[in-house]
Amino acid sequence: MFLVIGEKPSVSQTLAKILKAEKKEDGYLAGEDCLVSWCFGHLAEYASPESYDERYAKWDFTDLPIIPKEWKLTVAKDKKAQLAVLKKLLGRKDLEYVVNACDAGREGELIFKHVYDLSGSTLRVKRLWISSMEDSAIREGFADLKSGEAYRNICEASVCRAKADWLVGMNATRGYTTKYFKKLAVGRVQTPTLAMLAEREEKIRDFKKEKYFTVYISCGGMEAVTGRMDNRKDAEKTLKECSGRQAQTVSVVKEEKTVSPPKLYDLTTLQRDANRIFGFTAKETLEYLQSLYEKKLATYPRTDSQFLSDDMGQTAGKVIETVIHSDLFGEGILSGMEITAPDISRVLDSRKVTDHHAVIPTVGIGEADLSVLPEVERKVLALVASRLLCATGEKHIYETVKAEFVCNGYIFTTSGKTVTRNGWKDFEDMLKSSFKIGEDMAEKEVAGNKELPQLAEGQTFEGVQAEISEHFTSAPKRYTEDQLLLSMETAGRGDFERDTEKKGLGTPATRAGIIEKLVSSGYAERKGRQIIPTPEGMELIAVMPEYLKSALMTAEWENDLLRMEKGELESRDFMQGIMELVEKILEGCRNIPESELHRFHQRESIGSCPLCGAEVYEGKKNFYCSDRECSFSLWKEERYLSGMKKKIDKKMAKELLNTGRSHAKDLYSAKKDQTFEADIVMKIEDGRANFSLAFPKREEGKQKGKKGK
């Protein structure tokens, strides 16, 4: 008897069907020789600081750094019942071993490890590592289970990544927040990603557009243009001296160019195209692809490879044939096209396949009813299928022509392009046609793609028409999700050795989450397809030191984690570097100039502290003493006054601090259900503010209340 633990119920149910474990129990499925259960993603995560010591509930810089000696895990309320099921199963004496069937990657290792550690189990661990949820792939995977020990390095890298994020995030966020009196969330990958957005925004804000001019002539059914002119008088002079004159062709340069087929999709390139073409966010694309994976229509989503392994040639051929005979792009579209034999060898390279091969469809699309797929999933599946056809298609060949003309001594140029073989772009055009993708959503045609008439040197054109065209220089464009993903993927690339394998911010599996976190935290926002930093995001980046904004440092960490996966770097060496970074961050916080500490608050003194005499300032929930050693504060929602539906506002706080009392006209008596007026009197007893009411003599005996509503 053995136990199988999957990452999600839907995946585990598919595994159980293959293993014939179909008897439903509480939180698991049972068969003759196996049990199958599941997690709900991350069942357990590293606990917050206050779980280690109650004093950490109050953020205090003097408590930093917070570095757990023994790391604790915490489980969300809605997941505790399933964890109890897994603990009970892992403790059964009739089990020989447990199979880690969580997603085959770094995060899957971490999800399983946390559950296994919390259970206290000593069961032998085996690993199911598959890239497809097809029945055949699952059977092959179970027939070739590896020891869990074989994936120890990947597991160790996942633990180090999670601990590093916790240590940097918790300490840096608390450090900067307590120093600047403003919540400033700092993240290992989040901060340099936000820095890229902020840097682009600064360039846009600082941009000053400049006017310039060009002169173009029309002759022989085409147009040719001068270079940029910054002075309108120069353009007018050129216009005057060329209008109605003769233009002569002085140069014609033709060049044949080829565009090789694109590589297959890894997750990031698929997310980029899905954003550019269909407007899907990176998170949405991952969700749709995950669903297709679980429906056995696409292979494993979270991959960073764009190749298939050398032994997958036959599989790729079957998938291509299945795609061609499917109605994924519309009934009969592919079968009506003239398709040459695919060059599958171009997409095979085991050396460039790490944990998982590129994303491709499965042969399951041949049997599935694609018409019932949600439209969004069908679009993603079509992207993946068309990319497989493109990647194995023929080269795209075209001829460029660049011509130069002279008109009364002035030089004009034009360029054109003629496609001689469309090749793999036939499949790209088919995708655009199937989903009615116009130029506003697909890649727009660029200048120079027009076809020119036949030209020869010495050819002349009489009576040319000339026009002036006015232009303005353009500011840098804001990031779209497509462009941001590319920048994250290539961050720091120029600073690494050429043979360094891992470069960039985050991994294909985590980049979507980082973007979503920036948006949900209020540091960035989406406007159409653009992602722009908010004022809060700009403020955060303004106070961050360069090394925390640096894409290079985070890219180096990702490379170190990959080296750890390969056994080339010890986890203790990686964590030692993280500890040094945390200390560097806190030392930087200690050295922030006093004049900088209140940059987010143009603070107005409310009055003097009745305990120590220091200035009192307004906070979000209270009026607090500026001396951190002093405990005095006036809470805006003070318990005694709340019973009379009264909050302490700034005016009242000033009066209480200056005179010890403040007159209020709208106090509420629940007993009489009416409002009344009185003086609120403050006295300091045992370092705390206590309140009472005093009624001025002129009001005694008078009934001035108004009936409450």
C-alpha positions in Angstrom: 0.0 0.0 0.0 1.3 3.5 -0.9 0.0 7.1 -0.6 0.0 9.6 -3.5 -0.2 13.4 -2.7 -1.1 15.8 -5.5 -1.0 19.5 -5.5 -4.7 20.1 -6.3 -7.9 17.9 -6.0 -8.5 18.0 -9.8 -5.0 16.7 -10.6 -5.2 14.0 -7.8 -8.6 12.8 -9.2 -7.0 12.3 -12.6 -4.1 10.3 -11.0 -6.6 8.3 -8.9 -8.5 7.3 -12.0 -5.3 5.8 -13.6 -4.4 4.1 -10.3 -8.0 2.8 -10.0 -8.4 4.5 -6.6 -12.0 5.5 -7.0 -13.6 4.9 -3.5 -14.4 8.3 -2.0 -13.3 8.8 1.5 -13.0 12.0 3.7 -10.3 14.0 1.9 -8.9 11.2 -0.2 -9.6 8.4 -2.6 -8.9 4.7 -1.9 -8.0 1.8 -4.1 -6.8 -1.8 -3.5 -3.1 -0.9 -3.2 -3.0 2.9 -2.9 -4.5 6.0 -1.4 -4.6 9.3 -3.3 -5.0 12.7 -1.5 -4.3 16.3 -2.2 -3.2 19.7 -1.0 -4.8 23.0 -1.9 -1.7 24.6 -3.3 0.4 25.9 -0.4 -1.2 24.3 2.6 1.5 25.7 4.9 3.7 28.8 4.8 6.3 30.3 7.0 4.8 32.0 10.0 4.7 35.7 10.6 7.2 37.2 13.2 4.6 37.5 16.0 4.3 33.7 16.0 7.8 33.6 17.3 7.4 36.4 19.9 4.4 38.5 20.9 6.5 41.6 21.0 6.9 41.4 17.2 3.2 42.3 16.9 4.3 45.9 17.4 6.8 47.0 14.7 9.9 48.3 16.4 13.2 48.9 14.6 15.2 47.9 17.7 13.8 44.3 17.3 15.5 43.9 13.9 16.8 41.7 12.4 14.2 39.0 13.0 15.9 35.8 12.1 14.1 32.6 13.2 16.3 29.9 14.8 13.7 27.2 14.2 11.4 28.1 11.3 7.7 27.7 12.1 4.9 26.9 9.6 1.4 28.2 9.7 -1.8 26.9 8.1 -4.8 28.9 6.9 -8.1 28.2 8.7 -9.8 26.9 5.6 -7.0 24.4 4.9 -6.5 22.9 8.4 -9.1 20.1 7.8 -7.2 18.8 4.7 -3.9 19.0 6.5 -5.4 16.9 9.3 -6.4 14.3 6.7 -2.9 14.3 5.2 -1.3 14.0 8.7 -3.5 11.0 9.5 -2.7 9.3 6.2 1.0 9.9 6.5 0.9 8.3 9.9 -0.6 5.1 8.8 1.5 2.0 9.6 0.3 0.0 6.5 2.0 2.3 4.0 5.3 1.4 2.4 6.0 4.8 0.9 4.5 8.1 -0.2 4.6 9.6 -3.7 5.1 13.3 -4.1 2.9 14.0 -7.1 2.8 17.8 -6.6 3.6 19.8 -9.7 7.0 18.9 -11.0 9.0 22.0 -10.1 10.5 24.0 -7.3 7.2 25.1 -5.8 5.8 21.6 -5.9 8.8 20.4 -3.9 8.1 23.1 -1.3 4.4 22.3 -1.0 5.0 18.6 -0.4 7.9 19.2 2.0 5.9 21.5 4.3 3.1 19.0 4.6 5.6 16.1 5.1 7.5 18.0 7.8 4.3 19.1 9.7 3.1 15.4 9.7 6.3 14.2 11.3 6.3 11.3 8.9 9.3 9.0 8.3 7.8 7.3 5.2 10.1 6.8 2.3 9.4 9.4 -0.4 9.2 8.7 -4.2 8.7 11.3 -6.8 6.3 11.5 -9.8 7.8 13.9 -12.3 5.7 14.3 -15.5 5.2 17.1 -18.1 1.7 16.0 -19.3 -1.5 14.8 -17.7 -2.2 12.4 -20.5 -3.0 8.9 -19.4 0.1 7.4 -21.1 2.4 10.0 -19.5 0.9 9.4 -16.0 1.4 5.6 -16.4 5.0 6.0 -17.6 5.6 8.4 -14.7 4.4 5.9 -12.1 6.4 3.1 -13.8 9.5 5.2 -13.5 9.2 6.7 -10.0 12.4 8.2 -8.7 13.6 8.4 -5.1 12.6 11.7 -3.5 16.3 12.0 -2.6 17.1 12.5 -6.3 15.3 15.9 -6.1 16.8 17.0 -2.8 18.7 19.8 -4.4 15.6 21.3 -6.0 13.8 20.9 -2.7 16.6 22.7 -0.9 16.6 25.5 -3.5 12.8 25.9 -3.0 13.3 26.2 0.8 16.1 28.7 0.5 14.1 30.8 -2.0 11.1 30.9 0.4 13.3 31.8 3.5 15.2 34.4 1.5 12.0 36.1 0.5 10.7 36.0 4.1 14.0 37.4 5.6 14.4 40.2 3.1 10.7 41.1 3.0 10.0 41.0 6.7 13.1 42.8 7.8 13.3 45.4 5.0 9.6 46.2 5.1 9.7 46.7 8.9 13.0 48.5 8.8 11.9 51.1 6.2 8.4 51.4 7.5 9.5 52.2 11.1 12.1 54.7 9.9 9.8 56.6 7.5 6.6 56.3 9.5 4.9 54.9 6.4 4.1 51.4 5.2 6.8 50.6 2.7 6.6 47.0 1.4 10.0 45.7 0.1 10.4 42.5 -1.8 13.4 40.6 -3.3 11.9 40.5 -6.8 9.0 43.0 -6.4 11.2 46.0 -5.6 13.5 45.8 -8.7 10.5 45.1 -10.9 8.8 48.2 -9.6 12.0 50.1 -10.1 11.9 49.3 -13.8 8.4 50.8 -14.0 9.4 53.9 -11.9 12.5 54.5 -14.0 10.4 54.4 -17.2 7.9 56.8 -15.7 10.6 59.2 -14.7 11.9 59.3 -18.3 8.4 60.0 -19.5 7.9 62.8 -17.0 11.2 64.4 -17.9 10.7 64.1 -21.6 10.5 67.3 -23.6 9.1 66.8 -27.1 10.9 68.4 -30.0 9.5 69.4 -33.3 11.2 68.4 -36.5 10.5 68.3 -40.2 11.0 66.1 -43.2 10.3 66.8 -46.9 9.0 64.0 -49.1 8.6 63.8 -52.8 6.0 61.8 -54.8 7.2 60.3 -58.1 6.5 57.2 -60.1 3.7 56.1 -57.7 6.0 56.1 -54.6 7.2 58.4 -52.0 10.8 59.2 -50.8 11.8 61.3 -47.8 14.7 63.4 -46.6 16.4 63.0 -43.2 15.3 64.9 -40.1 15.4 68.7 -40.2 15.2 70.7 -37.0 14.6 74.0 -38.7 11.4 74.7 -40.7 13.2 77.2 -42.9 15.5 74.5 -44.1 12.5 72.3 -44.9 10.8 75.2 -46.8 14.0 75.9 -48.7 14.2 72.2 -49.7 10.5 72.2 -50.7 10.9 75.3 -52.9 14.0 74.0 -54.7 12.6 70.5 -55.4 8.9 71.2 -56.3 8.4 70.4 -60.0 12.0 69.4 -60.5 13.5 66.2 -61.8 14.5 63.3 -59.5 17.1 60.7 -60.5 17.6 57.2 -59.0 21.2 57.1 -57.9 21.2 53.9 -55.9 19.1 50.7 -55.7 20.2 48.0 -53.2 18.4 44.7 -53.1 18.9 42.1 -50.4 17.3 38.8 -49.8 16.6 38.1 -46.1 15.3 35.1 -44.2 13.5 34.9 -40.9 13.9 31.6 -39.2 10.9 30.0 -37.5 10.4 31.1 -33.9 11.2 28.7 -31.0 8.5 26.9 -29.2 6.8 28.5 -26.2 8.1 28.6 -22.7 5.6 30.1 -20.2 7.0 33.6 -20.4 7.0 33.9 -24.2 3.4 32.5 -24.2 2.3 35.0 -21.6 3.9 37.8 -23.6 2.1 36.8 -26.9 -1.2 36.2 -25.1 -1.0 39.7 -23.7 0.1 41.4 -26.9 -2.5 39.5 -29.1 -5.4 38.8 -26.8 -4.9 41.3 -23.9 -4.6 38.5 -21.3 -2.7 39.3 -18.2 0.2 37.0 -17.3 -1.8 35.5 -14.4 -4.8 34.8 -16.6 -2.6 33.1 -19.2 -1.1 30.8 -16.6 -4.6 30.0 -15.2 -5.9 29.1 -18.7 -2.8 27.0 -19.5 -3.0 25.2 -16.1 -6.6 24.4 -16.9 -5.7 23.0 -20.3 -2.9 21.0 -18.7 -5.4 19.4 -16.2 -7.8 18.7 -19.1 -4.9 16.8 -20.9 -4.9 19.3 -23.8 -1.5 20.9 -23.2 1.8 20.0 -21.5 3.2 21.3 -18.2 2.8 25.2 -18.0 5.6 26.4 -15.7 8.5 25.7 -18.0 11.5 27.9 -19.0 12.5 25.7 -21.9 11.7 26.4 -25.6 12.8 22.9 -26.9 11.7 19.3 -26.7 14.0 16.5 -25.7 15.7 14.5 -28.5 13.4 11.5 -27.9 10.2 13.4 -28.5 10.4 13.6 -32.3 7.7 11.0 -32.9 5.5 12.5 -30.2 5.8 16.0 -31.9 5.0 14.5 -35.3 1.8 12.9 -33.9 0.8 16.2 -32.2 1.3 18.2 -35.5 -0.8 15.7 -37.4 -3.5 15.9 -34.8 -3.5 19.7 -34.9 -3.7 19.8 -38.7 -6.8 17.5 -38.6 -8.5 19.4 -35.7 -11.0 22.2 -36.0 -9.0 24.3 -33.5 -8.7 27.2 -35.9 -12.1 26.7 -37.6 -13.5 23.8 -39.6 -11.3 22.8 -42.6 -8.9 25.8 -42.4 -5.7 23.8 -41.9 -6.7 20.9 -44.1 -7.2 23.3 -46.9 -3.7 24.7 -46.6 -0.7 23.5 -48.6 1.6 22.3 -45.7 5.1 21.1 -46.3 6.6 18.3 -44.2 7.5 19.8 -40.7 11.1 20.1 -39.8 10.8 18.6 -36.3 14.6 18.3 -35.7 14.7 22.1 -35.3 12.8 21.9 -32.0 14.7 19.0 -30.5 17.6 19.7 -28.2 17.9 17.8 -24.9 20.7 20.0 -23.8 18.3 23.0 -23.6 15.6 21.1 -21.6 15.9 21.4 -17.9 13.0 20.2 -15.7 10.4 20.4 -18.4 10.3 20.7 -22.2 8.5 23.5 -24.1 4.7 24.0 -24.0 3.0 22.1 -26.8 -0.5 20.7 -27.3 -1.2 17.0 -26.6 -2.7 14.4 -29.0 -5.7 14.7 -26.7 -7.0 17.6 -28.7 -7.9 15.1 -31.4 -10.5 13.4 -29.3 -11.7 16.3 -27.2 -14.8 18.4 -28.0 -13.0 21.7 -28.5 -16.3 23.5 -29.0 -17.1 23.3 -25.3 -13.8 24.9 -24.2 -14.1 28.4 -22.8 -13.2 30.9 -25.5 -10.2 32.2 -23.5 -8.7 28.7 -23.1 -9.4 28.0 -26.8 -7.4 31.1 -27.7 -4.4 30.0 -25.5 -4.5 26.5 -27.0 -4.6 27.9 -30.5 -1.6 30.1 -29.7 0.3 27.0 -28.4 -0.7 24.9 -31.5 0.1 27.6 -34.0 3.5 28.1 -32.4 4.3 24.4 -32.9 3.4 24.6 -36.6 5.4 27.8 -37.0 8.5 26.4 -35.2 8.6 23.4 -37.5 7.6 25.3 -40.6 9.7 26.7 -43.5 11.8 29.9 -43.4 10.1 33.1 -44.3 12.0 34.7 -47.2 11.6 38.3 -48.5 13.6 40.8 -50.6 14.3 44.3 -49.3 14.9 47.2 -51.7 16.5 50.5 -50.6 16.5 53.2 -53.2 18.2 56.7 -53.1 17.2 59.6 -55.3 18.7 63.0 -55.9 16.5 66.1 -56.6 18.3 69.4 -57.2 21.2 68.2 -55.0 19.0 66.9 -52.1 19.0 63.3 -51.1 15.7 61.3 -50.7 15.3 57.7 -49.7 12.6 55.0 -49.8 12.5 51.3 -49.0 10.3 48.4 -49.8 9.8 44.7 -49.2 8.6 41.9 -51.3 7.8 38.5 -49.8 9.1 35.7 -51.9 8.1 32.8 -49.6 5.7 33.2 -46.7 6.8 30.0 -45.0 6.0 29.7 -41.3 4.1 33.0 -41.3 1.3 31.2 -43.1 0.4 29.7 -39.7 0.7 33.1 -38.0 -1.6 34.6 -40.6 -4.0 31.7 -40.1 -4.2 32.4 -36.4 -4.9 36.1 -37.0 -7.6 35.2 -39.5 -9.2 32.6 -37.3 -9.6 34.9 -34.3 -10.1 38.1 -36.4 -7.0 39.7 -34.9 -6.7 43.2 -36.5 -3.6 45.4 -36.6 -4.6 47.1 -33.4 -4.1 43.8 -31.5 -1.5 42.0 -33.7 1.9 43.1 -34.7 1.5 46.2 -36.9 3.0 46.6 -40.2 6.1 48.9 -40.1 7.2 51.4 -42.6 9.2 49.9 -45.4 7.0 46.8 -45.8 5.4 48.3 -49.0 6.2 46.8 -52.4 8.1 49.2 -54.7 7.9 49.4 -58.5 10.9 48.2 -60.5 13.7 50.7 -60.1 17.1 51.0 -61.9 20.0 53.4 -61.3 19.9 56.4 -63.7 16.1 56.2 -63.9 14.6 59.7 -63.9 11.2 61.2 -62.8 10.0 64.5 -64.0 7.9 67.2 -62.3 8.0 65.7 -58.7 5.6 66.9 -56.1 7.1 67.9 -52.8 5.4 68.3 -49.3 6.6 69.2 -45.8 5.7 66.8 -43.0 5.8 68.0 -39.4 6.7 65.6 -36.6 7.4 65.5 -32.9 9.8 63.3 -31.0 8.0 60.6 -29.0 8.4 60.0 -25.2 9.3 56.5 -24.1 6.3 54.2 -24.0 4.9 52.8 -20.7 5.3 49.1 -20.2 2.7 46.7 -21.3 2.6 43.4 -19.5 4.3 41.8 -22.6 7.2 44.3 -22.4 7.5 44.1 -18.6 7.7 40.3 -18.7 10.5 40.6 -21.3 12.4 43.1 -19.2 12.0 40.8 -16.2 13.2 37.8 -18.2 16.3 39.6 -19.6 17.1 41.7 -16.5 20.9 41.7 -15.7 21.6 39.7 -18.9 24.4 41.9 -20.0 26.2 41.5 -16.6 26.5 37.8 -16.7 28.9 35.5 -18.5 27.6 34.2 -21.8 27.3 30.6 -20.5 25.4 31.6 -17.4 22.1 29.7 -17.7 19.7 31.6 -15.4 19.2 35.3 -15.8 16.4 37.7 -14.9 13.9 38.6 -12.2 11.9 35.7 -10.9 11.1 32.5 -12.8 8.4 31.8 -15.4 6.3 30.3 -12.5 6.5 33.4 -10.3 6.6 36.5 -12.6 2.8 36.7 -13.0 2.4 36.6 -9.2 4.9 39.5 -8.8 3.1 41.7 -11.2 -0.2 40.9 -9.5 1.3 41.7 -6.1 2.5 45.1 -7.3 -1.1 45.9 -8.5 -2.8 44.5 -5.4 -0.4 46.3 -3.0 -1.2 49.7 -4.7 2.3 50.2 -6.1 1.2 49.8 -9.7 -2.0 49.9 -11.7 -3.3 48.7 -15.0 -4.5 51.3 -17.5 -5.7 49.4 -20.6 -2.8 47.2 -21.4 -0.3 49.4 -19.7 1.2 48.9 -16.3 2.2 52.1 -14.6 3.6 52.9 -11.1 1.2 54.7 -8.7 2.4 57.7 -6.7 2.9 55.3 -3.8 5.1 53.1 -6.0 7.2 56.1 -7.1 7.6 57.2 -3.4 8.8 53.7 -2.4 11.4 53.6 -5.2 12.6 57.1 -4.3 13.8 56.0 -0.9 15.2 52.6 -1.9 19.0 52.2 -2.2 20.4 51.3 -5.6 21.3 47.7 -4.6 17.7 46.9 -3.6 16.4 48.3 -6.9 19.1 46.5 -8.9 17.8 43.8 -11.3 21.4 42.4 -11.3 21.4 41.4 -7.6 18.1 39.5 -7.8 19.1 37.9 -11.1 22.3 36.7 -9.4 20.1 35.1 -6.7 18.1 33.3 -9.3 21.3 32.0 -10.9 22.5 30.9 -7.5 19.3 29.0 -6.8 19.7 27.2 -10.2 23.3 26.3 -9.2 21.9 24.9 -5.9 19.5 22.8 -7.9 22.4 21.3 -9.7 24.4 20.7 -6.6 27.0 23.4 -7.5 26.2 25.7 -4.5 25.6 24.8 -0.8 22.4 26.1 0.8 24.4 27.5 3.8 26.5 29.6 1.4 23.4 31.1 -0.2 21.7 31.8 3.1 24.9 33.4 4.5 24.7 35.9 1.6 21.0 36.6 2.5 21.9 37.2 6.1 24.6 39.7 5.0 22.1 41.4 2.8 19.6 41.8 5.6 22.3 43.4 7.8 23.3 45.7 5.0 19.6 46.8 4.6 19.3 47.5 8.3 22.6 49.3 8.4 21.4 51.5 5.6 18.2 52.2 7.6 20.2 53.2 10.6 22.1 55.7 8.5 19.1 57.5 6.9 19.6 61.2 7.7 17.2 62.7 10.3 16.1 65.2 7.7 14.8 62.3 5.5 12.8 60.5 8.1 9.7 62.6 7.7 9.7 63.0 4.0 6.3 61.4 3.7 4.8 63.5 6.4 4.9 67.3 6.4 4.2 67.0 10.1 2.4 69.7 12.0 2.9 69.8 15.8 -0.4 69.3 17.6 1.0 70.4 20.9 3.4 69.3 23.7 3.3 65.9 25.3 2.0 66.2 28.9 4.4 63.5 30.0 7.8 64.5 28.5 7.2 67.8 26.8 8.2 66.5 23.3 6.1 67.4 20.2 2.9 65.5 19.5 2.0 64.6 15.9 -1.0 63.2 14.2 -0.9 59.5 13.0 -3.5 57.4 11.2 -5.3 56.2 14.3 -3.9 58.4 17.1 -2.0 61.5 18.1 1.4 60.3 19.3 4.5 61.6 21.1 7.5 62.1 18.9 9.8 60.7 21.6 9.8 57.0 21.0 10.8 56.3 24.6 7.5 57.9 25.7 4.3 55.9 25.7 1.8 58.8 25.5 -0.9 58.9 22.8 -4.4 60.1 22.2 -6.4 57.5 20.3 -8.9 59.0 17.8 -11.5 56.4 18.8 -11.1 56.6 22.6 -13.3 54.0 24.4 -15.0 56.5 26.9 -15.8 59.0 24.2 -16.9 56.3 21.6 -19.8 55.6 24.0 -21.0 59.1 23.3 -20.4 58.8 19.5 -17.4 61.2 19.7 -14.0 60.9 18.1 -11.0 63.0 18.9 -10.2 65.2 15.9 -7.2 67.5 15.4 -9.0 70.6 16.8 -10.0 68.7 20.0 -6.5 67.2 20.4 -4.9 70.6 20.2 -7.3 72.0 22.9 -6.8 68.9 25.2 -3.0 69.2 25.0 -3.0 73.0 25.5 -5.7 73.5 28.1 -6.6 70.0 29.3 -10.2 70.4 28.1 -12.3 70.8 24.9 -15.9 71.9 24.6 -18.2 69.5 22.5 -21.7 70.3 21.4 -22.7 66.9 19.9 -22.2 64.3 22.6 -24.8 61.6 22.6 -26.7 60.1 25.6 -27.9 56.6 24.8 -30.0 56.7 28.0 -31.9 59.8 27.0 -31.5 59.2 23.2 -30.5 62.8 22.7 -27.4 64.9 22.1 -26.0 67.3 24.7 -23.0 69.5 25.2 -20.2 69.5 27.8 -16.5 70.0 28.3 -14.3 67.0 27.8 -11.6 67.1 30.5 -8.3 65.2 30.2 -6.2 64.1 33.2 -2.9 62.2 33.0 -2.9 59.3 35.5 -0.1 56.6 35.5 1.1 57.8 32.1 -2.3 57.5 30.5 -4.9 59.9 29.4 -8.3 59.6 31.3 -11.4 61.6 30.4 -14.4 63.0 32.2 -17.1 65.5 31.5 -17.7 68.9 33.0 -20.8 71.0 32.5 -20.3 74.8 32.3 -22.4 76.7 34.9 -24.4 78.5 32.2 -25.7 75.2 31.0 -26.7 73.8 34.4 -30.3 73.1 34.8 -31.0 73.7 31.1 -32.5 71.1 28.8 -30.6 71.6 25.5 -30.6 68.2 24.0 -32.1 67.2 20.7 -33.9 63.9 20.2 -31.6 61.3 18.5 -32.6 59.7 15.3 
